[in-house]
Amino acid sequence: MKWAACISPILFTDINNCLQRMKQEYQDLILQASSAESLQIGAKIQTLWSGYGQIVRVHLQGCERPSVVVKHVMFPQESKHHPGGWNTDISHQRKVRSYQVETHWYQNYSTNEHCRIPKCLAAQSYGDEQLIVLEDLDAAGFPERRTSGLWPVGTYWHLETRPDELEAMGDQKLKAAAGEIDMVLNRCHFKTILHGDAKLANFCFSKDGTHVAAVDFQYVGGGCGMKDVIYFLGSCMDERECEKKVPSYLDFYFSELRSAVSERVNFTELEEEWRGLFAFAWTDFHRFLLGWMPGHHKINSLDNETRGEQYTVRRTMKINQE
């Protein structure tokens, strides 16, 4: 099944026909990974960004698991479906790398009760297509959604991977400062593993809301934890809520983080460094939005607040240079 066969009209107008024609070797991989006797292709969960495939639920018979989730990546020969018009080779290669990183994450990094992610049952490449067979978190007790080698540096807006968007920026002062902002973030002493796309929609909750699991690890990598924090907060609240609630949420975040990190870590120094980098992380993401989609609602709604953050960042850089 070639990519074009599903990505053309079928992917968008008749997805069920495409699912029903899943190659037998793909079905065999799912059956082997799950120890199931038979399977039935279920509903599409979502289409991958820019039409690079789809995620579907597959129902199983004759095994302990009622279902699995299959991420079916299909690399196009030409990218034609990016909603922002970023159809460059750099964009394509970044996406290819992101799926390689995600597969590596699922296969090589274990989960535990404190950091729940879906178990990877199988991962296999088939030319320009790739299948990842994952535990169904809905069936594992996380049915709720709250809407609203890894990358050396995590997040999908990392400056080094976004030269086209940087070039397109209209804010010349922020454009000129982008490299230094990126350097400040990358040189932080206390680094962690970033999710890289930590919006609310990528977390799955138990029905009682007391447990949470995470999905979508295409841009997992190293960096300052404030990058995930600012992106998560921005996905949960509008600008007015952020202005009112972020200080108390940061206090809560650091109180919880203190109990989670090793005693070998000097937490006082970590908190001082990361609080100082909050404005840098916020401005760094704003830099990406200005180049990627200047009319994005987050730019318009957060414009005044972000200008204040940019002022803080520029003032800090000036002091550091003195």
N, C-alpha and C positions, 0 to 999 in steps of 0.2 A: 504494500500500500504506500504509494509515493505521497510526499507531503502535499504536492499540488492537488492531488485527488481529494484531499480533505479540506484544504485551506481555501480553495476556490468557493463556489457557491455552497458546497455541501456543508462546510464548517459552520456557516452562518445561517443557512436556510433549512438544512435537513440533517442536523447533527445525528439523529438516530440512525439513519442509514449508514453513516460513517462508522458509528459505534458497532453496529451489527456486523460490519465487515472486518472487525479486528482480526488480524492475522492469526492463524492457528498457532504459530510459534509463540506469539504473545500470550495467547490463552494457556498454552502449555507451561510457560514460565510462571504464570499466576497460579495454576493448579499445583505445580511442583513446590512453589514457595509456601503455599498455604496448606498443603496436604489435603486439598479438597478433591472430591470425586467429580464435581461438575460446577459450572459457574453460569451466571446470567449477568449480562451487562446491564447496569442500572442507569440512573440519571447522570447527566453531566453536572458536575459541581461548579465548574467555571472554565472559561477559555483563558489560556495563558496570555500574558501581555504581548501585544503586537501580533497575535495570531500564531504564536509559536507552539501550538498544541492545545491540550485540554487535560483536565483532571476529572476522572469519572469514578463512581462507586461501582464496585463489582460484587454481586451477591454470590455467596458460596453455599454449596451443599455437601454434606458428608464430612465435615470437619468441625473443629471447635469454634472457629471464627465464623460469624454470620456474614461478614463482608470485609473487603479491603478497599483501600483507595489507591487508584493507579494514576500516576502522573505520566502522561504520554507526551513527550517533547518531540516536536517535528521541526527540524531546522529548514527554513526555506532557502532556495537558491538565490532568491531576491526577496528582500524585506519590503512589503508593500502596505502594511497595515498599521504602522505606528501612528497613534492618534495625534501626536504632536508634530508629525512630519520629520522625525529624526531617523531617516532611512539610510544612514551611512554605514560603511564597513566597520568603523569603530564601534558603532552601536550594536551591530550584529555580533562582532567578536566578543563584546562585553557580555552579551546575553549567553553566547555559547559557553564562555568561561563561567558564568554564574551557575549554569546547570551542572557543570563539572564540579564546581565547588560544593554545590548542594549535595550531590551524590557522595562526594568524599566525606562530607559532614555526617550524613546519615549512616554511612558504612563504617566510619572510624571513630566516632565520638559517642560514648555511651550515655544513656540517660539514667536518672535516678528519681526518687520521689520528690526531690527539691527542684528538679529542672526537667519537667516532663515534655518529651517530644515523641512523635510516632516512631515505632520500631520499624526499621527497614528490613523487609522480608526478602527483597531481591532488587537488583539493579543491573540492567543489561543494555548495551548499545547495539543498534542495528543500522549501521551506515549513518544516514542523516536523521535517524530516529532513536529515541532513548526511552526506556520504560523504567520507572521506579515504583515498586510495589510496597505500599506502606500500610501499617496498622491503621484501621479505621478508628479515629479518636471518638467519633460519635458512639460506636459500639463499646468503646473502652471506658465510657462514663463521662465524656466531655462533649455533650450534644449542644451546648449553648454557645452562642456567638454574641459578643458585645459589639454592635456595629458602630459606628460612627464613620591534599593540600588546600587551605582556606585562603581567602583574600588576605594579603599582608595588611591591608587597611580595610576595615569593614564599612558598610553602607553603600547604597546604590548611587549616591550623589558625590562620592569621593572625587576630589578635584582632578587627580591624575587620569581618571577614566572618563572625564567629561570635558575634553578640550573644545569640542564643537559648541557646547552650551556656554562655555566661558567666552569664546570668541563672539558669541551672539549677544552678550550682555550690553545693555545701554547705560547702566550705572558705571561710569568710568572710574570713579573713586573706589567703589567696592571691587571692581574688576582688578584694579591695580593692587589692592590689598589682599586679594584672594590667596595668592601664594604664601604670604606671610601668615595669614589666618590658618591655612592648612598646615604650615610648618609648626605653628604653636600647638595645634591639636596633636599632631603626630609626635611631637617631642615630649609629650606629657610623661611623667615618671611612672604613674600608676595606670597600667593598661589592663584591659579585660578582653574577653571575646564578645564582640558585638553581634546582635542578631542581624542588623543591617537594614531591616525593613520592618521595624517594630511598631507598626500601626495596630490599632485595636482589632481590626478585622483578622489579623494573623494570630490571634489568641483564642483558644477554645476553653470554655468554662464548664465545670460541673453544674448540675442543676441547682444546687444550693449555693453556688458561687464561692465555695471555700477552696476549690482547687482549680488550677489553670495549667494548660499545656500550650506549647507554641508550635507553629508550622511555618513553612516557606523560608528556607535557609539558603537562598541563592546568593545572598550578599553578606554571609557571615564572615567575620574576620576580626583582626585586632584593632584596638583603639581606645579612646577615652569613652567611658560609659555615658557621659552626658549626651553623646550623639543619639543613642537609643532613647534616652530620657526625653529630650526635647521633641523628638519625632513622635513618640508615644503621646505626650501631653497635647501636642498640636492636633493629633488625630482624635482626641477625646473631647476637646473643648474649643469654643470660639475664643476670639481675642479678649472679650470682656471677662469670661470665666478664667482665662489664663492669668490675666492681670490680678484678679482677686485671689485665686486659689493656688497658683504655682508656688509661692513662698512656703505655704503650709505643706503642700505636697512634697516639696523638696526636703523639708524637715522630716517628714514621714519616711521618705525614700532612704535618707541617710541613717535614720534610726533602725530601719529594717536591714539595711546593708551592713551596718555595724555588727549585727548578730550573725550575719551570714559569712563574713570573711574570716580568714585565718587570723589567729592571735599574733602570728608572726608579722602581719601587716600593720604598719603604723597608721591606724585609722584616722587619727587627727590630721596627719599630713595629707592623707588621701582625700578626706573631705574638703580640706582647705584648697587643694589643687583643683578638684573637680568643680567646686562651687565657683572658683575663679574662671573656669573654662566654659561655664554654662552659656554666657553671652557669645563666646567664640563659636560654640557648636550651633547656637540658634542662627547666628549670622552666616555661618557656612552653608546651612541648608537654604537660607534665604537667597544666597548667591546662586545656588543651583536653580531655584525657581525662576529667578530673574532672567536667566539665560534659556531655560528649557521652555517655559510658558509664561511670558510676561503678564498675561491677563489672568493668571490663576487666582482663584478666589482667596487663597491664603495670603497672597501678596497684597491684595486690596484690603483685606480685613485686618492684617497684621502690620500694615505699612508704618503707621505711626510708632507702634511699639518697637518694631524692628529697627527703625531709625535710631531709637534710643539705645538699643543694643549695639548697633554699629558704632555709635558715638563712644560707648563704653569700650568697645574693642579697639578702636583707633586711638583713644586716649591711653589705653593700657600699652599698646605697642609703642607709642611715643615715649611713655615713661621708661619702658624697657630699653629704648635706644639711647636715653640720656645718661 
